[in-house]
Amino acid sequence: MKATILHNPRCGTSRNTLAMLEAEPGIALTVIDYLKAPPSRDELARLYARAGISPRQGLRTKEEAAAALAGASDDAVLDAMVANPILIERPLAETEKGARLCRPAEKVREIL
């Protein structure tokens, strides 16, 4: 099975999710440090749709820049995430079974 994770190595939840993926037998894992290699707007929209969440639900609200997005449209949220990838809540994981925002990390098991 193939798996991809949008990962931030400084985040404990992201590290825990990555460890679960690495421990899974037979996983061909792609790790993307999304702060260094941010996804495109279309890719983010696709991942959120696949995970069954809105871009707003994928917004890292703990970031100061997120406050300016209160009441913003999903399109505006996606644009802000592309311009400032720290606004992307992490980790986002995807397999052929679906995509999940893995908060808590155990949510990754839903797509394994």
MMTF fields as JSON, N, C-alpha, C and O atoms, coordinates in Angstrom:
{
  "mmtfVersion": "1.0.0",
  "mmtfProducer": "UNKNOWN",
  "numBonds": 447,
  "numAtoms": 448,
  "numGroups": 112,
  "numChains": 1,
  "numModels": 1,
  "chainsPerModel": [1],
  "groupsPerChain": [112],
  "chainIdList": ["A"],
  "bondAtomList": [4, 2, 8, 6, 12, 10, 16, 14, 20, 18, 24, 22, 28, 26, 32, 30, 36, 34, 40, 38, 44, 42, 48, 46, 52, 50, 56, 54, 60, 58, 64, 62, 68, 66, 72, 70, 76, 74, 80, 78, 84, 82, 88, 86, 92, 90, 96, 94, 100, 98, 104, 102, 108, 106, 112, 110, 116, 114, 120, 118, 124, 122, 128, 126, 132, 130, 136, 134, 140, 138, 144, 142, 148, 146, 152, 150, 156, 154, 160, 158, 164, 162, 168, 166, 172, 170, 176, 174, 180, 178, 184, 182, 188, 186, 192, 190, 196, 194, 200, 198, 204, 202, 208, 206, 212, 210, 216, 214, 220, 218, 224, 222, 228, 226, 232, 230, 236, 234, 240, 238, 244, 242, 248, 246, 252, 250, 256, 254, 260, 258, 264, 262, 268, 266, 272, 270, 276, 274, 280, 278, 284, 282, 288, 286, 292, 290, 296, 294, 300, 298, 304, 302, 308, 306, 312, 310, 316, 314, 320, 318, 324, 322, 328, 326, 332, 330, 336, 334, 340, 338, 344, 342, 348, 346, 352, 350, 356, 354, 360, 358, 364, 362, 368, 366, 372, 370, 376, 374, 380, 378, 384, 382, 388, 386, 392, 390, 396, 394, 400, 398, 404, 402, 408, 406, 412, 410, 416, 414, 420, 418, 424, 422, 428, 426, 432, 430, 436, 434, 440, 438, 444, 442],
  "bondOrderList": [1, 1, 1, 1, 1, 1, 1, 1, 1, 1, 1, 1, 1, 1, 1, 1, 1, 1, 1, 1, 1, 1, 1, 1, 1, 1, 1, 1, 1, 1, 1, 1, 1, 1, 1, 1, 1, 1, 1, 1, 1, 1, 1, 1, 1, 1, 1, 1, 1, 1, 1, 1, 1, 1, 1, 1, 1, 1, 1, 1, 1, 1, 1, 1, 1, 1, 1, 1, 1, 1, 1, 1, 1, 1, 1, 1, 1, 1, 1, 1, 1, 1, 1, 1, 1, 1, 1, 1, 1, 1, 1, 1, 1, 1, 1, 1, 1, 1, 1, 1, 1, 1, 1, 1, 1, 1, 1, 1, 1, 1, 1],
  "groupList": [{"groupName": "MET", "atomNameList": ["N", "CA", "C", "O"], "elementList": ["N", "C", "C", "O"], "formalChargeList": [0, 0, 0, 0], "bondAtomList": [1, 0, 2, 1, 3, 2], "bondOrderList": [1, 1, 2], "singleLetterCode": "M", "chemCompType": "L-PEPTIDE LINKING"}, {"groupName": "LYS", "atomNameList": ["N", "CA", "C", "O"], "elementList": ["N", "C", "C", "O"], "formalChargeList": [0, 0, 0, 0], "bondAtomList": [1, 0, 2, 1, 3, 2], "bondOrderList": [1, 1, 2], "singleLetterCode": "K", "chemCompType": "L-PEPTIDE LINKING"}, {"groupName": "ALA", "atomNameList": ["N", "CA", "C", "O"], "elementList": ["N", "C", "C", "O"], "formalChargeList": [0, 0, 0, 0], "bondAtomList": [1, 0, 2, 1, 3, 2], "bondOrderList": [1, 1, 2], "singleLetterCode": "A", "chemCompType": "L-PEPTIDE LINKING"}, {"groupName": "THR", "atomNameList": ["N", "CA", "C", "O"], "elementList": ["N", "C", "C", "O"], "formalChargeList": [0, 0, 0, 0], "bondAtomList": [1, 0, 2, 1, 3, 2], "bondOrderList": [1, 1, 2], "singleLetterCode": "T", "chemCompType": "L-PEPTIDE LINKING"}, {"groupName": "ILE", "atomNameList": ["N", "CA", "C", "O"], "elementList": ["N", "C", "C", "O"], "formalChargeList": [0, 0, 0, 0], "bondAtomList": [1, 0, 2, 1, 3, 2], "bondOrderList": [1, 1, 2], "singleLetterCode": "I", "chemCompType": "L-PEPTIDE LINKING"}, {"groupName": "LEU", "atomNameList": ["N", "CA", "C", "O"], "elementList": ["N", "C", "C", "O"], "formalChargeList": [0, 0, 0, 0], "bondAtomList": [1, 0, 2, 1, 3, 2], "bondOrderList": [1, 1, 2], "singleLetterCode": "L", "chemCompType": "L-PEPTIDE LINKING"}, {"groupName": "HIS", "atomNameList": ["N", "CA", "C", "O"], "elementList": ["N", "C", "C", "O"], "formalChargeList": [0, 0, 0, 0], "bondAtomList": [1, 0, 2, 1, 3, 2], "bondOrderList": [1, 1, 2], "singleLetterCode": "H", "chemCompType": "L-PEPTIDE LINKING"}, {"groupName": "ASN", "atomNameList": ["N", "CA", "C", "O"], "elementList": ["N", "C", "C", "O"], "formalChargeList": [0, 0, 0, 0], "bondAtomList": [1, 0, 2, 1, 3, 2], "bondOrderList": [1, 1, 2], "singleLetterCode": "N", "chemCompType": "L-PEPTIDE LINKING"}, {"groupName": "PRO", "atomNameList": ["N", "CA", "C", "O"], "elementList": ["N", "C", "C", "O"], "formalChargeList": [0, 0, 0, 0], "bondAtomList": [1, 0, 2, 1, 3, 2], "bondOrderList": [1, 1, 2], "singleLetterCode": "P", "chemCompType": "L-PEPTIDE LINKING"}, {"groupName": "ARG", "atomNameList": ["N", "CA", "C", "O"], "elementList": ["N", "C", "C", "O"], "formalChargeList": [0, 0, 0, 0], "bondAtomList": [1, 0, 2, 1, 3, 2], "bondOrderList": [1, 1, 2], "singleLetterCode": "R", "chemCompType": "L-PEPTIDE LINKING"}, {"groupName": "CYS", "atomNameList": ["N", "CA", "C", "O"], "elementList": ["N", "C", "C", "O"], "formalChargeList": [0, 0, 0, 0], "bondAtomList": [1, 0, 2, 1, 3, 2], "bondOrderList": [1, 1, 2], "singleLetterCode": "C", "chemCompType": "L-PEPTIDE LINKING"}, {"groupName": "GLY", "atomNameList": ["N", "CA", "C", "O"], "elementList": ["N", "C", "C", "O"], "formalChargeList": [0, 0, 0, 0], "bondAtomList": [1, 0, 2, 1, 3, 2], "bondOrderList": [1, 1, 2], "singleLetterCode": "G", "chemCompType": "PEPTIDE LINKING"}, {"groupName": "SER", "atomNameList": ["N", "CA", "C", "O"], "elementList": ["N", "C", "C", "O"], "formalChargeList": [0, 0, 0, 0], "bondAtomList": [1, 0, 2, 1, 3, 2], "bondOrderList": [1, 1, 2], "singleLetterCode": "S", "chemCompType": "L-PEPTIDE LINKING"}, {"groupName": "GLU", "atomNameList": ["N", "CA", "C", "O"], "elementList": ["N", "C", "C", "O"], "formalChargeList": [0, 0, 0, 0], "bondAtomList": [1, 0, 2, 1, 3, 2], "bondOrderList": [1, 1, 2], "singleLetterCode": "E", "chemCompType": "L-PEPTIDE LINKING"}, {"groupName": "VAL", "atomNameList": ["N", "CA", "C", "O"], "elementList": ["N", "C", "C", "O"], "formalChargeList": [0, 0, 0, 0], "bondAtomList": [1, 0, 2, 1, 3, 2], "bondOrderList": [1, 1, 2], "singleLetterCode": "V", "chemCompType": "L-PEPTIDE LINKING"}, {"groupName": "ASP", "atomNameList": ["N", "CA", "C", "O"], "elementList": ["N", "C", "C", "O"], "formalChargeList": [0, 0, 0, 0], "bondAtomList": [1, 0, 2, 1, 3, 2], "bondOrderList": [1, 1, 2], "singleLetterCode": "D", "chemCompType": "L-PEPTIDE LINKING"}, {"groupName": "TYR", "atomNameList": ["N", "CA", "C", "O"], "elementList": ["N", "C", "C", "O"], "formalChargeList": [0, 0, 0, 0], "bondAtomList": [1, 0, 2, 1, 3, 2], "bondOrderList": [1, 1, 2], "singleLetterCode": "Y", "chemCompType": "L-PEPTIDE LINKING"}, {"groupName": "GLN", "atomNameList": ["N", "CA", "C", "O"], "elementList": ["N", "C", "C", "O"], "formalChargeList": [0, 0, 0, 0], "bondAtomList": [1, 0, 2, 1, 3, 2], "bondOrderList": [1, 1, 2], "singleLetterCode": "Q", "chemCompType": "L-PEPTIDE LINKING"}],
  "groupTypeList": [0, 1, 2, 3, 4, 5, 6, 7, 8, 9, 10, 11, 3, 12, 9, 7, 3, 5, 2, 0, 5, 13, 2, 13, 8, 11, 4, 2, 5, 3, 14, 4, 15, 16, 5, 1, 2, 8, 8, 12, 9, 15, 13, 5, 2, 9, 5, 16, 2, 9, 2, 11, 4, 12, 8, 9, 17, 11, 5, 9, 3, 1, 13, 13, 2, 2, 2, 2, 5, 2, 11, 2, 12, 15, 15, 2, 14, 5, 15, 2, 0, 14, 2, 7, 8, 4, 5, 4, 13, 9, 8, 5, 2, 13, 3, 13, 1, 11, 2, 9, 5, 10, 9, 8, 2, 13, 1, 14, 9, 13, 4, 5],
  "groupIdList": [1, 2, 3, 4, 5, 6, 7, 8, 9, 10, 11, 12, 13, 14, 15, 16, 17, 18, 19, 20, 21, 22, 23, 24, 25, 26, 27, 28, 29, 30, 31, 32, 33, 34, 35, 36, 37, 38, 39, 40, 41, 42, 43, 44, 45, 46, 47, 48, 49, 50, 51, 52, 53, 54, 55, 56, 57, 58, 59, 60, 61, 62, 63, 64, 65, 66, 67, 68, 69, 70, 71, 72, 73, 74, 75, 76, 77, 78, 79, 80, 81, 82, 83, 84, 85, 86, 87, 88, 89, 90, 91, 92, 93, 94, 95, 96, 97, 98, 99, 100, 101, 102, 103, 104, 105, 106, 107, 108, 109, 110, 111, 112],
  "secStructList": [7, 3, 3, 3, 3, 3, 3, 7, 6, 6, 7, 2, 2, 2, 2, 2, 2, 2, 2, 2, 2, 2, 2, 1, 6, 6, 7, 3, 3, 3, 3, 3, 3, 6, 6, 6, 1, 7, 7, 7, 2, 2, 2, 2, 2, 2, 2, 2, 2, 2, 2, 6, 7, 7, 6, 4, 4, 4, 5, 7, 6, 6, 1, 4, 4, 4, 4, 4, 4, 6, 6, 7, 7, 2, 2, 2, 2, 2, 2, 2, 2, 2, 2, 7, 4, 4, 4, 5, 7, 1, 7, 3, 3, 3, 3, 6, 6, 3, 3, 3, 3, 7, 1, 1, 4, 4, 4, 4, 4, 4, 4, 7],
  "xCoordList": [0.843, 0.0, 0.884, 1.906, 0.48, 1.172, 0.539, -0.673, 1.37, 0.892, 1.734, 2.93, 1.078, 1.754, 1.352, 0.2, 2.313, 2.011, 2.584, 3.752, 1.751, 2.23, 2.654, 1.82, 3.938, 4.57, 5.319, 5.912, 5.28, 6.129, 6.932, 6.367, 8.246, 9.052, 9.103, 9.519, 8.691, 8.69, 7.414, 7.314, 6.442, 5.137, 5.078, 5.309, 4.773, 4.685, 3.61, 3.839, 2.442, 1.373, 1.793, 1.506, 2.465, 2.943, 4.002, 3.984, 4.911, 5.925, 5.269, 5.686, 4.258, 3.559, 2.836, 2.865, 2.192, 1.508, 2.514, 2.278, 3.624, 4.676, 5.18, 5.384, 5.381, 5.855, 4.854, 5.256, 3.557, 2.535, 2.592, 2.478, 2.769, 2.866, 4.121, 4.079, 5.224, 6.488, 6.422, 7.086, 5.636, 5.526, 4.588, 4.578, 3.814, 2.836, 3.561, 4.253, 3.404, 4.08, 3.568, 2.372, 4.481, 4.107, 3.752, 3.217, 4.032, 3.717, 4.883, 6.033, 4.564, 5.518, 5.206, 4.24, 6.026, 5.716, 6.451, 7.649, 5.7, 6.262, 6.025, 4.888, 7.099, 7.011, 7.301, 8.348, 6.36, 6.508, 6.551, 5.575, 7.684, 7.787, 7.09, 7.694, 5.83, 4.993, 5.419, 5.005, 6.236, 6.73, 7.841, 8.042, 8.557, 9.627, 9.108, 9.606, 8.124, 7.548, 6.028, 5.387, 5.443, 3.999, 3.187, 3.589, 2.032, 1.142, 0.516, 0.439, 0.077, -0.636, -2.04, -2.517, -2.666, -4.039, -4.962, -5.804, -4.797, -5.628, -5.395, -6.341, -4.154, -3.839, -4.455, -5.013, -4.36, -5.001, -6.505, -7.09, -7.129, -8.58, -8.95, -9.941, -8.155, -8.416, -8.281, -9.121, -7.231, -7.027, -8.164, -8.665, -8.566, -9.657, -10.958, -11.697, -11.245, -12.454, -12.385, -13.374, -11.247, -11.083, -11.217, -11.707, -10.786, -10.892, -12.293, -12.618, -13.119, -14.478, -14.525, -15.422, -13.55, -13.527, -13.402, -13.01, -13.74, -13.615, -12.204, -11.516, -11.78, -10.498, -10.455, -9.416, -11.573, -11.6, -11.279, -10.597, -11.761, -11.468, -10.001, -9.476, -9.345, -7.933, -7.025, -5.813, -7.6, -6.848, -6.235, -6.911, -4.971, -4.29, -4.615, -3.931, -5.664, -6.192, -5.279, -5.466, -4.308, -3.38, -2.399, -1.741, -2.31, -1.4, -2.032, -3.226, -1.244, -1.724, -2.391, -3.41, -1.82, -2.359, -3.747, -4.461, -4.141, -5.46, -6.584, -7.702, -6.295, -7.326, -7.901, -9.084, -7.086, -7.549, -8.508, -9.143, -8.626, -9.475, -10.842, -11.621, -11.137, -12.452, -13.528, -13.529, -14.436, -15.512, -15.129, -15.965, -13.881, -13.43, -14.013, -14.356, -14.118, -14.606, -13.552, -12.384, -13.988, -13.04, -11.977, -10.812, -12.368, -11.396, -10.326, -9.139, -10.742, -9.794, -8.882, -7.695, -9.434, -8.625, -7.575, -6.41, -7.972, -7.006, -5.922, -4.744, -6.301, -5.319, -4.325, -3.124, -4.83, -3.954, -3.007, -1.842, -3.504, -2.653, -1.523, -0.393, -1.836, -0.812, 0.237, 1.434, -0.215, 0.701, 1.514, 2.643, 0.94, 1.579, 1.309, 0.383, 2.094, 1.8, 1.74, 1.214, 2.258, 2.151, 0.681, 0.353, -0.199, -1.639, -2.296, -3.456, -1.569, -2.109, -1.977, -0.872, -3.107, -3.071, -2.447, -2.691, -1.661, -0.947, -1.194, -1.632, -0.902, -0.481, -1.68, -2.725, -1.507, -2.48, -1.883, -0.76, -2.619, -2.136, -3.131, -4.334, -2.603, -3.449, -2.949, -1.747, -3.893, -3.631, -4.722, -5.572, -4.692, -5.76, -7.122, -8.154, -7.132, -8.389, -8.984, -10.101, -8.25, -8.761, -7.693, -6.503, -8.137, -7.241, -7.804, -9.015, -6.916, -7.339, -6.43, -5.223, -7.051, -6.309, -6.112, -7.073, -4.912, -4.625, -4.408, -3.308, -5.471, -5.49, -6.693, -7.814, -6.513, -5.253, -4.587, -5.192, -3.342, -2.545, -3.217, -3.043, -3.974, -4.614, -5.614, -5.999, -6.043, -6.978, -6.381, -7.11, -5.048, -4.411, -4.831, -4.85, -5.164, -5.565, -6.836, -7.07, -7.658, -8.89, -8.607, -9.484, -7.408, -7.087, -5.988, -5.395, -5.718, -4.707, -5.388, -4.716],
  "yCoordList": [-1.182, 0.0, 1.239, 1.287, 2.241, 3.517, 4.449, 4.424, 5.265, 6.267, 7.519, 7.459, 8.653, 9.953, 10.707, 10.654, 11.411, 12.244, 13.634, 13.785, 14.644, 16.023, 16.222, 16.232, 16.377, 16.231, 17.492, 18.173, 17.788, 18.82, 18.128, 17.745, 17.96, 17.23, 17.868, 17.213, 19.126, 19.785, 19.505, 19.888, 18.844, 18.591, 17.17, 16.207, 17.036, 15.725, 14.84, 13.647, 15.401, 14.605, 14.118, 12.981, 14.965, 14.577, 13.472, 12.517, 13.599, 12.552, 11.236, 10.173, 11.289, 10.067, 9.402, 8.179, 10.201, 9.655, 9.022, 7.936, 9.694, 9.154, 7.825, 6.882, 7.735, 6.486, 5.353, 4.218, 5.648, 4.623, 4.144, 2.948, 5.076, 4.703, 3.877, 2.887, 4.284, 3.559, 2.15, 1.244, 1.959, 0.651, -0.296, -1.498, 0.235, -0.577, -1.406, -0.847, -2.735, -3.572, -3.306, -3.108, -3.306, -3.198, -1.808, -1.662, -0.786, 0.589, 1.168, 1.14, 1.685, 2.472, 3.929, 4.496, 4.527, 5.818, 6.965, 6.89, 8.018, 9.275, 10.312, 10.545, 10.931, 11.955, 13.304, 13.5, 14.228, 15.568, 16.576, 16.742, 17.243, 18.339, 19.527, 20.251, 19.712, 20.659, 22.112, 22.975, 22.398, 23.765, 24.054, 25.203, 23.012, 23.164, 22.917, 23.508, 22.057, 21.704, 21.739, 20.689, 22.94, 23.046, 22.475, 22.555, 21.896, 21.396, 22.561, 23.683, 22.268, 23.283, 23.484, 22.693, 24.533, 24.811, 23.667, 23.223, 23.196, 22.093, 20.82, 20.09, 20.556, 19.36, 19.455, 18.478, 20.611, 20.791, 20.592, 19.889, 21.202, 21.059, 19.591, 19.115, 18.88, 17.458, 16.647, 15.795, 16.908, 16.174, 16.428, 15.494, 17.677, 17.984, 17.332, 16.795, 17.368, 16.719, 15.22, 14.617, 14.632, 13.194, 12.84, 11.763, 13.739, 13.524, 13.848, 13.544, 14.465, 14.811, 16.005, 16.113, 16.906, 18.11, 19.338, 19.244, 20.472, 21.729, 22.292, 21.908, 23.191, 23.85, 24.533, 24.536, 25.105, 25.747, 24.731, 25.069, 23.499, 22.469, 22.043, 21.48, 22.313, 22.004, 23.172, 23.094, 24.252, 25.46, 25.327, 24.941, 25.647, 25.622, 26.924, 27.935, 26.875, 28.079, 28.624, 29.758, 27.852, 28.328, 29.367, 30.072, 29.452, 30.424, 31.809, 31.956, 32.801, 34.178, 34.62, 35.31, 34.225, 34.631, 34.056, 34.56, 33.015, 32.411, 33.337, 33.256, 34.209, 35.111, 35.995, 36.334, 36.366, 37.223, 36.498, 37.131, 35.183, 34.384, 34.083, 33.323, 34.673, 34.473, 34.925, 36.072, 34.025, 34.345, 34.302, 34.571, 33.968, 33.915, 32.685, 31.695, 32.765, 31.632, 30.529, 30.754, 29.33, 28.231, 28.583, 28.216, 29.284, 29.692, 30.604, 30.446, 31.546, 32.457, 31.702, 32.01, 30.715, 29.904, 29.127, 29.09, 28.511, 27.774, 28.707, 28.353, 29.878, 30.843, 31.22, 31.321, 31.426, 31.783, 30.641, 30.874, 29.41, 28.25, 28.107, 27.779, 28.355, 28.263, 29.369, 29.133, 30.555, 31.676, 31.518, 32.0, 30.844, 30.706, 29.296, 29.112, 28.286, 26.886, 26.535, 25.48, 27.385, 27.106, 27.073, 26.545, 27.64, 27.632, 26.281, 26.081, 25.351, 24.012, 23.188, 22.975, 22.73, 21.852, 20.531, 20.028, 19.991, 18.747, 17.721, 18.036, 16.495, 15.938, 15.519, 15.13, 15.605, 15.1, 13.836, 13.853, 12.752, 11.48, 10.971, 11.21, 10.259, 9.707, 8.326, 8.096, 7.418, 6.111, 5.884, 6.747, 4.72, 4.449, 4.301, 4.305, 4.172, 4.054, 5.406, 5.465, 6.486, 7.806, 8.722, 8.406, 9.87, 10.864, 11.25, 11.22, 11.611, 12.027, 13.134, 13.144, 14.067, 14.988, 14.224, 13.986, 13.852, 12.893, 13.591, 13.594, 14.175, 14.773, 14.194, 14.636, 13.245, 12.698, 11.765, 11.368, 11.438, 10.62, 9.3, 8.797, 8.732, 7.429, 7.43, 6.366, 8.617, 8.682, 8.091, 7.717, 8.001, 7.411, 5.95, 5.444, 5.276, 3.87, 3.683, 2.595, 4.728, 4.637, 4.418, 3.961, 4.736, 4.606, 3.583, 3.563, 2.744, 1.681, 0.363, -0.653],
  "zCoordList": [0.0, 0.0, 0.0, 0.685, -0.776, -0.801, 0.228, 0.441, 0.858, 1.802, 1.641, 1.357, 1.829, 1.794, 3.044, 3.474, 3.621, 4.784, 4.555, 4.197, 4.764, 4.82, 6.266, 7.172, 6.472, 7.778, 8.18, 7.344, 9.471, 10.068, 11.163, 12.187, 10.966, 11.937, 13.325, 14.281, 13.456, 14.765, 15.559, 16.725, 14.938, 15.558, 16.118, 15.388, 17.399, 18.037, 17.425, 17.222, 17.129, 16.517, 15.145, 14.769, 14.403, 13.088, 13.2, 12.424, 14.151, 14.365, 14.775, 14.316, 15.624, 16.05, 14.883, 14.748, 14.044, 12.873, 11.924, 11.395, 11.713, 10.853, 11.401, 10.637, 12.701, 13.312, 13.089, 12.833, 13.184, 12.933, 11.483, 11.212, 10.565, 9.155, 8.896, 8.167, 9.489, 9.301, 9.881, 9.378, 10.925, 11.573, 10.834, 11.101, 9.922, 9.19, 8.121, 7.27, 8.162, 7.167, 5.749, 5.531, 4.812, 3.41, 2.925, 1.825, 3.711, 3.308, 2.502, 2.939, 1.331, 0.551, 0.881, 0.371, 1.735, 2.351, 1.659, 1.385, 1.388, 0.902, 1.987, 2.397, 2.447, 3.485, 2.837, 2.22, 2.987, 2.419, 3.56, 4.292, 3.704, 4.662, 3.996, 3.204, 4.325, 3.596, 3.782, 3.007, 4.792, 4.942, 3.931, 3.535, 3.516, 2.527, 1.103, 0.145, 0.978, -0.328, -0.213, -0.174, -0.159, 0.062, -1.092, -2.252, -0.753, -1.802, -2.556, -2.056, -3.755, -4.542, -3.966, -3.152, -4.401, -3.977, -4.395, -3.615, -5.629, -6.116, -5.307, -5.01, -4.955, -4.163, -2.772, -2.273, -2.15, -0.835, -0.928, -0.105, -1.915, -2.082, -2.283, -1.729, -3.073, -3.322, -2.035, -1.747, -1.263, -0.003, 0.984, 1.61, 1.122, 2.049, 1.595, 2.42, 0.314, -0.195, 0.073, 0.489, -0.159, 0.063, 1.548, 1.888, 2.42, 3.867, 4.387, 5.535, 3.541, 3.965, 4.903, 5.739, 4.759, 5.596, 4.699, 3.536, 5.26, 4.53, 4.738, 5.684, 3.863, 4.101, 5.475, 6.137, 5.896, 7.219, 8.323, 9.29, 8.189, 9.183, 9.125, 10.085, 8.001, 7.853, 8.186, 7.99, 8.687, 9.032, 10.429, 11.384, 10.526, 11.825, 12.557, 12.396, 13.356, 13.999, 15.094, 15.536, 15.536, 16.566, 16.025, 16.791, 14.712, 14.1, 14.109, 13.849, 14.404, 14.481, 13.177, 13.201, 12.051, 10.742, 10.474, 9.607, 11.199, 10.997, 11.457, 10.949, 12.408, 12.929, 11.825, 11.859, 10.86, 9.769, 8.841, 7.997, 8.979, 8.102, 8.705, 8.13, 9.861, 10.48, 9.501, 9.055, 9.172, 8.255, 6.784, 5.922, 6.483, 5.09, 4.394, 5.039, 3.088, 2.293, 2.256, 2.575, 1.86, 1.693, 0.659, 0.815, -0.385, -1.402, -0.8, -1.089, 0.027, 0.667, 1.63, 1.733, 2.333, 3.246, 2.462, 2.858, 1.366, 0.528, -0.002, 0.014, -0.465, -0.957, 0.14, -0.109, 1.342, 2.467, 2.818, 3.14, 2.755, 3.055, 2.044, 2.404, 0.783, -0.263, -0.053, -0.214, 0.301, 0.524, 1.806, 1.891, 2.799, 4.106, 4.629, 5.42, 4.21, 4.515, 6.008, 6.363, 6.877, 8.317, 8.749, 9.812, 7.916, 8.223, 7.972, 8.333, 7.356, 7.101, 8.379, 8.878, 8.902, 10.08, 9.672, 8.575, 10.539, 10.238, 11.315, 12.422, 10.965, 9.685, 8.838, 9.359, 7.558, 6.591, 5.998, 5.494, 6.055, 5.511, 4.484, 4.588, 3.484, 2.434, 2.034, 1.9, 1.848, 1.257, 0.215, -0.004, -0.422, -1.384, -0.7, -1.372, 0.617, 1.355, 1.743, 2.257, 1.502, 1.829, 2.363, 2.336, 2.852, 3.44, 4.803, 5.019, 5.711, 7.047, 7.562, 7.319, 8.282, 9.119, 10.426, 11.157, 10.713, 11.794, 13.127, 13.68, 13.62, 14.95, 15.666, 15.416, 16.527, 17.025, 16.001, 15.005, 16.279, 15.365, 15.021, 13.911, 15.938, 15.724, 14.577, 14.092, 14.134, 12.998, 11.739, 10.821, 11.685, 10.509, 10.334, 9.212, 11.42, 11.342, 10.511, 9.984, 10.387, 9.602, 8.109, 7.374, 7.666, 6.246, 5.991, 4.913, 6.967, 6.787, 6.506, 6.325]
}
